[in-house]
Amino acid sequence: MHRFAVLLLVLLLPSGLLRAQAPPPVEDPKLILFVAIDQFRYDYLPRFRDEYTGGLKTLLDQGANFANAHLEHYPSVTAVGHATMLSGATPALSGIVGNNWYDRRSGEDVTSVSDKRSVLLGVPEAASGSTPHRLLVSTIGDELKRSGSPDSKVFGISMKDRGAILPAGHMADGAYWYHSPTGAFVSSDFYFPELPSWVKSFNAAGHNSQFVGKTWLEADGDLPARVAPSKLGPELNAAVYGSPFGNDLLELFAENLIQEERLGQRGVTDLLAVSFSANDAVGHGYGPDSREAHAVSLSVDLALGRLFDTLDQSVGLENVLVVLTADHSVSPLPEILEAQKMPGGRVQGEFFERARTALKDEYGRGEWIAGTAGTSPYFDYALMARKRIDRAEAENVVAAAMREHPQVARIYTRQQILDGRSPVDVIDSRVLRSFHSRRSGDLEILIDPFWIRSSSGTTHGSPYNYDTHIPLIFMGPGVRPGRYYKAVALNDAAPTISALLDIEMPSGSVGRILDEILK
């Protein structure tokens, strides 16, 4: 009787009272701040957590932190990661299959954003610019503008052109990146006919002068100090890019952009994608276990803290949806691995020599390989057609030769992939979902874990976990803070933002909405 009485009471309650008890809708954020830290391993978060006092501390304390986020594509490089972040697409759909690749139409190597039809703005000499024209899918910024909010502003900034351009998308109001020879921030006429006056003023202010002769890492016993060059010029400009000072400069540029464009202050939702590149430059040179990588991690924490303070004053940080991630991780130095009795090393010799020799022995003299990208060769189709050579047969010839390489782990031929080879494990899946029929090479060749082709420093690009494990943190309106352990992908960021904004998902998105963090 008691339960029946309660049910009857609920049924008799006025419907308006029931509606009043529902949680209020979450207001749209005034600004989406999407932060990428280039080559920022996930384990930098727990490893240095006690030393973070700025933006990373805020995110770890107040955000929804995914401890098991990975790249589900290959290769794990800057352009592919940045193309994925705000599109949710894999390379098979986005068309961004690497930092660069061999373009069969032009017969030239191209980069992910190179565009001879555009002009670089902000440099004295005439030069080709960079645009998102090779990106075949939409981004969150594109969908935000197309959703009925054309007044929303979308910008991307980075020290790298691809880091600024690819997350921002096709309809961005601007993308800016650092030009090392001059130390200026530049753009292309894809966005506007000339640089805005405030950008010209920023460049004219000569902010790099503050770094002249400045130490960013003190000496420690036999380990030397790291000091910027003692005078202005190209050497200093390059050193800024390759040190924590690059993070400081980019953050200062972001502050000016927010102020001049009044981002988050105009009654609509704006989007700013910021990609900190200095961590990548330092990591390549010194490795993830170095004191230099430690120092640049602490620097980006402080830079992000300053950016949060700026937004708190101008927009109110509670009105900002912040998403933090990375485009890829990185392999340890082979010398460190050797000292730890771990596998790995540096691949010796010209990697494709066996492939070229096998093709020559089978088909005679000729430049059978027209280009390469990473560990993927591109056959000269015109030459093979003239010689009436079956390309699938040639793929098998090269595959057989490359399997004899002591560090080759797996080989995928174009024909195998086009025939719909089923994935066996996560490594296969990452490779196969990244194959683009017009832009990928004729074989995808994987080398063994912890082996790299660089002769010094370290690198990334593999589908192995040490290159794919990245941070992914959400913080802001509509987000439930906490620590989450379920496996997620970088592809999940875009559809989750779409859900929070209630806009269409980007055209190539293959991720899922991370509904476990939504209030």
Summary of the structure (lengths in Angstrom):
residues: 519
radius of gyration: 24.7
end to end distance: 35.5
largest distance: 93.2
contacts: 1798
relative contact order: 0.19
helix: 38%
strand: 21%
